[in-house]
Each structure stands twice: as C-alpha cells, then as structure tokens.
C-alpha cells in the first residue's frame, strides 16, 4: 500500500508500507525516526492507496501513533501476513517501533483491502 503523509511545509511524502486491515482500520508498523512518523506527529492527515486493477482502494484518514507496548494482535496479524515478519522489533537506525492506527474518514475508492 502507498501511504501519503504531509511534510511540515505541506508537501506530500509518499512511501510504500506493509499493512493489515482489521475492523475498518489500517495498521502500519514503522520506526520512530522515519519521516512518515515525524510527519504524522506534526499533521495526522494521510491518504492511502492500494492499486488492484479491478478493485483499487483510495482513502483518507487520521493517524494515531501507538508507542511503547504495541498491540500483540496487530503484530501477530502482520507476522501472519508477511511470512513471520517481527513488526515490533527495533531496526537501526529507524528507532523504536511504533504502530500507526489509521481509521478511515473518507473512502474515495473502496475496493478490497486485505
């Protein structure tokens, strides 16, 4: 999925992310020091896009950043989806892991997210 955040000057920052979609919420794991995390700390508005040809997903939401003890159910879902990936493990130089919780405020195209 592509995640678009806003830099402090308002310009877009687009990056590919691994995600899970649970109970109408997108979840993304990231490192505390990544640009996307700094951006959403400053402005939580984001856009998401997943190109599926026949059923694309495009949505807008606002991020809540989870720090510290991360939700085990979300980490397990990421591991199951991405072949054992340990989404809660710190990776240098990106800093401590965080979870980005992205409830959707508006669907622009609501294809199929998995």
C-alpha positions as CSV (number, residue, x, y, z in Angstrom):
1,X,0.0,0.0,0.0
2,X,1.1,3.6,-0.6
3,X,0.9,6.0,2.4
4,X,1.0,9.7,1.7
5,X,1.8,12.0,4.7
6,X,2.4,15.7,4.8
7,X,5.7,17.4,5.5
8,X,5.8,20.5,7.7
9,X,5.8,22.7,4.6
10,X,2.7,20.9,3.3
11,X,4.3,19.0,0.5
12,X,3.4,15.3,0.2
13,X,5.7,12.4,1.2
14,X,4.7,9.1,-0.4
15,X,6.1,5.8,0.7
16,X,5.2,2.1,0.3
17,X,4.2,0.4,3.6
18,X,3.2,-3.1,4.7
19,X,-0.2,-3.1,6.5
20,X,-3.0,-5.1,7.9
21,X,-6.7,-4.1,7.8
22,X,-8.7,-5.0,10.9
23,X,-12.2,-3.8,11.9
24,X,-12.3,-0.9,9.4
25,X,-8.8,0.3,10.5
26,X,-5.5,0.1,8.6
27,X,-2.4,-0.6,10.8
28,X,1.2,0.1,9.8
29,X,4.4,-0.7,11.7
30,X,7.2,1.8,11.4
31,X,10.3,3.1,13.2
32,X,10.1,6.1,15.4
33,X,12.7,8.0,13.4
34,X,11.1,7.5,10.0
35,X,9.9,10.6,8.0
36,X,6.3,9.3,7.9
37,X,6.2,9.1,11.7
38,X,7.6,12.6,12.1
39,X,5.2,13.9,9.5
40,X,2.1,12.4,11.2
41,X,3.2,13.7,14.6
42,X,3.1,17.1,13.0
43,X,-0.1,16.6,10.9
44,X,-2.0,13.3,11.3
45,X,-3.9,13.6,8.0
46,X,-3.0,10.9,5.5
47,X,-4.1,9.3,2.2
48,X,-3.7,5.6,1.4
49,X,-3.8,3.9,-2.0
50,X,-3.8,0.2,-3.0
51,X,-3.9,-0.5,-6.7
52,X,-5.7,-3.7,-7.5
53,X,-6.6,-3.0,-11.1
54,X,-10.2,-4.2,-10.8
55,X,-10.8,-3.1,-7.2
56,X,-8.5,-0.2,-6.2
57,X,-8.6,1.3,-2.7
58,X,-8.1,5.0,-2.1
59,X,-8.9,6.5,1.3
60,X,-8.2,9.4,3.7
61,X,-7.8,9.2,7.4
62,X,-6.1,10.5,10.5
63,X,-3.3,8.6,12.2
64,X,-3.0,7.8,15.9
65,X,0.6,6.8,16.8
66,X,1.0,4.0,19.3
67,X,4.3,3.9,21.2
68,X,5.6,1.7,24.0
69,X,3.7,-1.6,24.4
70,X,2.4,-2.4,21.0
71,X,-0.8,-4.4,20.4
72,X,0.1,-8.0,20.2
73,X,-2.9,-8.9,18.0
74,X,-1.8,-6.4,15.3
75,X,1.9,-7.6,15.5
76,X,0.7,-11.2,15.1
77,X,-1.5,-10.2,12.1
78,X,1.5,-8.5,10.4
79,X,3.6,-11.6,11.1
80,X,1.0,-13.9,9.6
81,X,0.5,-11.7,6.5
82,X,4.2,-11.1,5.9
83,X,5.7,-14.5,6.5
84,X,6.9,-14.2,10.1
85,X,7.9,-10.5,10.0
86,X,8.6,-9.3,13.5
87,X,6.9,-5.9,13.1
88,X,7.6,-4.9,16.8
89,X,11.4,-5.4,16.6
90,X,13.6,-2.3,16.5
91,X,15.7,-1.9,13.4
92,X,18.6,0.5,13.4
93,X,18.7,3.4,12.6
94,X,14.9,3.7,12.5
95,X,14.4,3.7,16.3
96,X,11.8,2.1,18.4
97,X,8.9,0.5,16.7
98,X,5.5,2.3,16.6
99,X,2.1,1.3,15.2
100,X,0.2,3.7,13.1
101,X,-3.6,3.3,13.5
102,X,-5.4,4.7,10.6
103,X,-9.2,4.7,10.8
104,X,-10.7,5.8,7.5
105,X,-12.6,9.2,7.4
106,X,-13.4,9.1,3.8
107,X,-13.4,6.4,1.1
108,X,-12.6,7.7,-2.4
109,X,-12.5,4.2,-4.0
110,X,-13.4,1.2,-1.8
111,X,-12.1,-1.9,-3.5
112,X,-10.8,-4.8,-1.5
113,X,-8.1,-4.4,1.2
114,X,-6.6,-7.5,2.8
